[in-house]
């Protein structure tokens, strides 16, 4: 991409050499994520030109000096938020808040005319190959399909972590999920695996019902101004124990807040805009006794939890099939972004041969 609002296109980029501490990875599958769409539509403000993509898996083809964690031939998941392991947050058990997360990255290559190209979240993974720091790759079993492996790097880790690490959903508790993209569907999958009782899925149209049910939802509602009343009607008049907002908008955060029971938990998983303010009354906050918090990258340590999730996919205890609705080529990625903007389908995954 050359700038905010531009249509993504496929271009040739010359990658940097593999220096000390770096690895070169041949990408085999890459998901089309909403955070990439936020780069396109201006919600986020990256530097341009920009290679999109941060949810991917592939095979290591070259390692630089000093790399001993992976070797050529290893299958890996890319990690867009690798922990430094040295800052206060890392040393105090919160690597998802590492001070290096979200810092601007150096250009990840050059165009044919020599223009430096920046990379999304340090990866730029919608590409045939990437050169990244060794700490940004996580080895996974070769039995793990590449399309499923790619989702572990963002959507699945984010959604599963929000359920297990942030909200800590317990068996029998009721759950509401607002927004059914790849992350929202991952929340449903994780809530079902956690033993949640009623799982109410919400989106803006009837088109997502089948996807929600296949992921494990017990109920489906189309969002409207009376949604909180519909949720209460399904939960004995109380509201849900846990409401997960997976869109990143003030309106849907308020929707999740209103649908949660008194004393319930509202977990914001979607990443919103800095000027989109959420308004709650002081009396409501006091009287409702609800908890509102965010879940950053699932409040997870990817180096630990990605291999655990990979093992669950391989042994069949974690089914990611409902999350992928389109398997596409790189040339079809622009249409996948348009489809995402229209709210159609779940994850589109680019498959590289």
Protein Blocks (a to p, Z undefined) as FASTA:
>chain_A
ZZehiacdddddddddddehiacdddfbdcddfklmmmmnomaccdddddehjbdcdddf
bdcehiakbcehiacdddfbbcehlamklmnopaklgfkgopacddebdcfkopacddee
hlopacfbdcddfklpccddfklcfklmmmmmmmmmmmmmmmmmmnopaehiacddehja
fklmmmmmmmmmnopabdcdddfbfklmmmmmmnopabdcdddfklmmmmmmmngonopf
bdcdfkopaklmmmmmmmpcehiacddfbdcdfklccdddfklmmmnopacdddeehiaa
fklmmmmmmmmmmnopacfklmpmbdcdfklmmmmmmmmmnopajbdddddZZ
